[in-house]
Amino acid sequence: MGRLALALACAALVAAGLPAPGLYLAIGLGLAAIGCGLQRFGRRDLPGAARIAGAAAMTLGTLGVLLGVARVVMVLAAIAKIDRLLP
């Protein structure tokens, strides 16, 4: 589960740089990475390296979500700017 969480987080970061549907993939994959990482980090019976991998997945997943949300905000701002230019 830790490798899956890290893979989701890395995929979210990659998706944040992709065109059109990438921003939505970044948000979705980032949320999935946060959920998997939280599940992994919350288990007290696991060794420290596994829990740190969960924390890293949560961190990278959060970064992926933030990058995806930033792109959504930029797209909405661009649409509003174009809307003001048209009569």
N, C-alpha and C positions, 0 to 999 in steps of 0.2 A: 504494500500500500504506500510505502514511503517513496518508492521509485515512481509509482503512478502519480503521486502528488507532485513530485519534482518534474516529471515529464509534462504534466498539465500546466505547471507554472512556466516552464520554458516554452511550451507551445503558445501560451498566452502572450509572452513577450515577443515571439516571432510574429504572431498574428497581428499584434499592434502596428507592425510596420507594413502589413500587406494592404493592397487596395480594397475597395468597396466593402465586402462583407467582413474584412479583417477586424474592424473595430468592434463589431458585435461578437465575433469569435473571441476576441481578446477579453471582453467583459465576461462572456460565458465560461471560457476556460479558466480565467482568473478566479471566478467565484467557485468553480469546481475544485481548483487547487487549494483555495482557502479552506473549503470544507474538508477535503481529504487531509490536508496538513493539520487542521485543528483536531480531527479525529486521531491522527497519529501522535500529535503532541500531547494530547490529554491523557494518554495511557501511561500511568505511572510505573507499570511493570516492565516497560521496554527499556533497553539500554540507552545510554545518553546519546549515542550517535544517531539512533533512530528518531529520538525526540528532536534532536537538532535538525535533522532532515525535514521533519514536519514543520518546524519553525521557519526553516529556509523556504519551504514551499509556500507557507502562508505569506512570507515577506515578498517573494517573487510574484505570487498570485495577486497580492495587493498592488504591486507595481504595474502588473499587466492590466488590472481593472482601472487604475488611475490613468494609464496611457490611453486605454480605450475610451474612457469617459472624456478625456481631454480632446480626443479626435472627434467625438460626437459633438462636443461644445463648439469646436472649430467649424464643423460642417453646418451646424445650426446658425452660427454667426455669419458664415458666408452666405447662406440662404437668405438671412434677414437683410444683409447688405445688398444682394442682388434684387431683393424685393423692393427695397427703397429706391434703387436706380430705375426700375421700370415704372412707367406712369400708371 
